[in-house]
Amino acid sequence: MELVPKSLDNFIYNKKIAQRLKVYNLNFIENLIFFGLNNSGKRTLIAGLLDHISNNSIVRNLRSYSLKINNNKLEINFIESKYHFEINLYEYGNYDKNIITEFLKYILTFNNVTELKYKIIVIHHFDKVSKTAQLALRRIIEQYHKVGRFILCCENINKIDEALLSRFVYIRVPRPKPEIIKIYITSMLQKFNKLTDKNIVDAILDKSDKCIYKVYLLLYNYIKLGKIENFIIEEESIIQPILVEIERPNLKSMLKIRTIIYRYLLLNFTPTLLFSLIRSYYINKLPDEKKYKLIAISSTADQFMTSIPYDIFALEFLILNIKHLLV
């Protein structure tokens, strides 16, 4: 069921931005930075741009690459197609600079068969990476400007080095206005031959909290089942693979948990969201004595999350403490 717009011509919300992006093609694309609040549609626009450039022929595959840093083996997960590479840098903490100077350099110098004049590298959550990584990317852009183009995606553009920003075209993606979301909902209901009563449209808008991602899910639920419920992401289905590893009585399971989390990051499940889902699950499950301990632990982790640049560390702190409570 195709609810998310793929072609730049099919955008209803962020339509003006989508039309602006049509200027780019196989032989002409600039370094771009998409910024705006979470769930405003940045990733959807980037995906639409890539499909436009590739004439809707992109096939995305999840890949991994082993990088050796100071005798440590680092497994890098990324998405690859014939037309682009896609990665989250901030999940690798202090190694983000190494990934830019070694892994991204490898991508830009590797002679793969492609119709593109440029290799396009998409980096998500870029406002979370270190200053040294940002400066390293600036040097890479200067060194490989003839063969590479970068698309950055972030919420807070103020956290990015001004000298680096000067190499990019800014694209601010605002949260779609309620009236535009209503038009989109009505259009999708008509597309799938569903009743477009004003009460139904208003109910989907209200229960989504005007969040585009939740609108997709509510529409899918209504079109499939004919029901509009107080929609909550199916928490256990999302975090179930992590819960299984949390409840294994060994620390080796943390390596598997990291792998699962990194794959979720590529799908735009942030550490903050996973933190909330895991905390809520165990607060409802644990007996009172351990529940109160978990509340205290999560409060500490919350403060930790807001005071450090890598919120994934706070998520791991929470998970380790939950493993300890389960012993």
C-alpha positions in Angstrom: 0.0 0.0 0.0 1.7 3.1 -1.2 0.9 6.0 1.2 4.3 7.6 1.3 4.9 9.8 -1.8 7.8 8.6 -3.9 7.8 10.7 -7.0 8.5 14.4 -6.5 5.3 15.1 -8.5 3.1 13.2 -5.9 3.9 15.4 -2.9 1.0 17.2 -1.3 2.7 18.4 1.8 6.1 20.0 1.2 5.0 20.3 -2.4 7.0 23.5 -3.1 10.2 21.9 -1.8 9.6 18.8 -3.9 9.2 20.9 -7.1 12.4 22.8 -6.3 14.3 19.5 -6.1 13.3 18.6 -9.7 16.1 20.8 -11.0 18.6 18.1 -10.0 19.5 15.1 -12.3 22.2 12.5 -13.0 24.8 15.1 -14.0 23.9 18.0 -11.7 23.4 17.9 -8.0 24.7 20.2 -5.2 25.7 19.4 -1.6 22.3 19.7 0.2 21.3 20.0 3.9 17.8 19.2 4.9 16.9 20.5 8.3 13.7 20.8 10.4 11.8 19.2 13.3 11.6 15.4 13.5 8.7 13.9 11.5 8.5 16.9 9.2 9.2 14.8 6.1 13.0 15.3 5.5 13.7 11.7 4.8 10.7 11.4 2.5 12.0 14.4 0.4 15.5 12.9 0.3 14.1 9.6 -0.9 11.9 11.4 -3.5 15.0 13.3 -4.7 17.0 10.0 -5.1 14.2 8.3 -6.9 13.9 11.3 -9.2 17.6 11.3 -10.0 17.5 7.5 -10.6 14.3 7.6 -12.7 12.5 5.6 -9.9 14.9 2.7 -10.3 16.6 2.7 -6.8 16.9 -0.6 -5.0 18.2 -0.2 -1.5 20.3 -2.8 0.3 21.6 -3.0 3.8 25.4 -3.5 3.8 28.2 -3.7 6.3 31.8 -2.8 6.2 34.6 -3.6 8.6 37.0 -0.8 9.5 40.1 -1.4 11.7 40.8 1.5 14.1 43.7 1.3 16.6 43.5 -2.5 16.6 39.7 -2.3 17.1 37.4 -3.8 14.5 34.4 -1.5 13.8 31.4 -2.8 11.9 29.8 -0.1 9.9 26.1 -0.6 8.8 24.9 1.5 5.8 22.4 1.5 3.0 23.6 1.2 -0.6 22.1 1.5 -4.0 23.4 1.9 -7.5 23.0 5.6 -7.0 23.9 6.4 -3.4 25.2 5.5 0.1 23.3 6.2 3.3 24.7 6.2 6.8 24.3 7.5 10.4 27.6 8.8 11.8 26.7 9.7 15.3 25.9 6.2 16.4 29.7 5.4 16.3 30.6 8.0 19.0 34.2 9.0 19.0 34.9 7.0 15.8 32.8 9.3 13.6 35.9 11.2 12.4 37.6 8.0 11.5 34.6 6.9 9.5 34.7 10.1 7.5 38.5 10.1 6.9 38.6 6.3 6.0 35.3 4.8 5.1 33.8 7.8 3.2 37.2 8.2 1.5 37.0 4.6 0.4 33.5 5.1 -1.0 34.6 8.1 -3.0 37.7 6.5 -4.5 36.1 3.0 -5.1 35.5 2.5 -8.9 32.0 1.0 -8.9 29.8 0.9 -12.1 27.3 3.8 -12.0 25.5 6.1 -14.3 26.0 9.0 -12.0 28.6 11.7 -12.5 28.8 12.0 -8.7 28.7 9.5 -5.8 25.9 10.7 -3.4 26.4 10.1 0.3 23.5 10.7 2.6 24.3 11.2 6.3 21.4 11.3 8.8 21.3 13.0 12.3 24.3 15.1 11.3 23.8 17.6 14.1 24.8 14.8 16.5 28.3 14.3 15.2 31.5 15.8 16.7 33.1 19.0 15.6 36.2 17.2 14.5 34.1 14.9 12.3 32.4 18.0 10.8 35.8 19.6 10.0 37.0 16.3 8.5 33.9 16.2 6.2 34.7 19.8 5.1 38.2 18.6 4.0 36.7 15.6 2.2 34.2 17.8 0.4 37.1 20.1 -0.8 39.3 17.2 -1.8 36.6 15.1 -3.6 34.3 17.8 -5.0 34.7 16.5 -8.5 33.4 13.0 -7.7 31.2 13.3 -4.6 28.1 15.1 -3.3 26.7 15.0 0.2 23.2 15.2 1.5 22.9 15.9 5.2 19.8 15.5 7.3 19.4 17.0 10.8 17.1 18.8 13.2 19.3 21.6 14.6 21.3 23.3 11.9 22.9 25.6 14.6 25.0 22.7 15.8 26.8 22.4 12.5 30.1 24.3 11.8 29.5 27.5 9.8 32.5 26.8 7.5 31.0 23.5 6.6 27.5 24.9 6.1 29.0 27.3 3.5 29.5 24.3 1.2 25.8 23.4 1.3 22.5 24.6 -0.1 20.0 24.9 2.8 16.6 23.3 2.6 14.4 24.0 5.6 11.6 21.4 5.9 8.7 22.8 8.1 6.1 20.7 9.8 3.2 20.5 7.4 0.2 22.7 8.4 -3.0 20.9 9.5 -5.0 22.0 6.5 -2.3 20.5 4.2 -2.3 17.3 6.1 -6.1 17.2 5.8 -5.8 17.5 2.0 -3.3 14.7 2.0 -5.5 12.4 4.2 -8.5 13.1 1.9 -6.5 12.4 -1.2 -5.3 9.0 0.2 -8.7 8.0 1.3 -10.1 8.8 -2.2 -7.2 6.9 -3.8 -8.2 3.7 -1.9 -11.9 4.2 -2.4 -12.6 5.0 1.3 -15.2 7.3 2.8 -13.8 10.8 3.1 -16.2 12.1 5.7 -15.0 15.2 7.5 -15.2 13.4 10.9 -12.9 10.7 9.7 -10.3 13.1 8.3 -10.5 15.2 11.5 -10.1 12.0 13.7 -7.0 10.9 11.8 -5.5 14.3 12.1 -6.2 14.6 15.8 -5.0 11.1 16.8 -1.8 11.6 14.8 -0.8 14.7 16.8 -0.1 16.2 13.4 2.9 13.9 13.0 3.4 12.7 9.4 4.7 9.3 10.4 1.7 8.6 12.6 -0.6 9.9 9.8 0.8 7.2 7.6 0.3 4.5 10.2 -3.3 5.6 11.0 -4.2 5.7 7.4 -2.8 2.3 6.8 -4.8 1.0 9.8 -8.0 2.6 8.6 -7.7 1.5 5.0 -6.8 -2.1 6.0 -9.2 -2.5 9.0 -11.7 0.3 8.6 -10.9 1.4 12.2 -9.6 4.6 13.7 -8.2 3.9 17.1 -6.0 5.9 19.6 -2.9 4.9 17.7 0.2 3.9 19.6 3.2 2.4 17.8 3.1 -1.3 18.5 5.8 -1.0 21.1 6.6 -4.7 21.8 6.7 -5.5 18.0 9.4 -2.7 17.5 11.5 -3.5 20.6 10.9 -7.2 20.8 14.3 -8.2 19.3 16.0 -5.8 21.9 13.9 -7.3 24.8 15.0 -10.8 23.9 18.7 -9.8 24.2 18.1 -7.7 27.3 16.8 -10.7 29.1 19.7 -12.9 28.2 21.9 -13.2 31.3 25.2 -12.2 29.7 27.0 -9.1 28.5 27.7 -10.5 25.0 24.1 -9.8 24.2 25.0 -6.1 24.3 26.8 -6.5 21.0 23.7 -7.9 19.4 21.6 -5.1 21.0 24.0 -2.6 19.4 23.6 -4.2 16.0 19.8 -4.1 16.3 19.8 -0.5 17.5 22.1 0.6 14.6 19.8 -0.9 12.1 16.8 0.8 13.7 18.7 4.1 13.4 18.9 3.6 9.7 15.1 3.3 9.7 14.8 6.6 11.7 14.0 5.1 15.1 16.0 7.4 17.3 17.7 6.5 20.6 15.2 8.8 22.4 12.2 6.8 21.0 13.8 3.4 21.8 14.7 4.7 25.3 11.0 5.7 25.9 9.6 2.4 24.6 12.0 0.2 26.6 11.5 2.2 29.8 7.7 2.1 29.5 7.7 -1.7 28.8 9.7 -2.5 32.0 8.0 0.0 34.2 4.8 -1.9 33.4 6.4 -5.3 33.8 8.6 -5.1 36.9 7.4 -5.6 40.5 7.1 -2.4 42.5 10.5 -2.5 44.3 12.4 -2.9 41.0 10.0 -0.5 39.2 10.9 2.3 41.6 14.6 1.6 41.1 14.1 1.7 37.3 12.3 5.1 37.6 15.3 6.5 39.5 17.7 5.0 36.9 15.8 6.3 34.0 15.7 9.8 35.6 19.5 9.7 35.7 19.7 8.4 32.2 17.3 11.2 31.0 19.7 13.8 32.4 22.6 12.0 30.9 20.8 12.0 27.5 20.5 15.8 27.5 24.0 16.6 28.6 26.1 14.5 26.1 26.2 14.7 22.3 25.6 11.0 21.8 22.2 10.0 23.3 22.8 6.4 22.3 25.1 6.1 25.3 22.2 7.0 27.6 20.2 4.3 25.9 22.9 1.7 26.6 23.2 2.9 30.2 19.5 2.3 30.6 19.7 -1.2 29.0 22.7 -2.3 31.2 20.9 -1.2 34.3 17.7 -3.1 33.3 19.8 -6.2 32.7 21.2 -5.8 36.2 17.7 -5.4 37.7 16.6 -8.6 36.0 19.3 -10.7 37.5 
